[in-house]
Amino acid sequence: MDAYEKSSESMESMVKKKAFWDTKNPKKKSASLTADQKAKAKARAKAAGRPYPNLVDNAWASKQK
C-alpha cells in the first residue's frame, strides 16, 4: 500500500456526505413550483430524454432565479 492509497482511504472515511434526497427537509414546508419553474423542469427532462421531470430536475428548477 503506497501513501496515495492510504490517504484516499482516510479521505473516504472522513467525507461520507449524504445526497440531498437522503437528508431531511430543513424547511418543513415546501412551496409548489411556479408555472415557469415547471416549464424549466420539463424542458430539462426532455433534453435528458426523460418523459417527465424527476426530483433532481425539480430541485434544479426551484433554485433557478
Buried (B, 14 or more C-beta within 10 A) or exposed (E): EEEEEEEEEEEEEEEEEEEEEEEEEEEEEEEEBEEEBBEBBBEBBEEEEEEEBEEBBBEBBBEEE
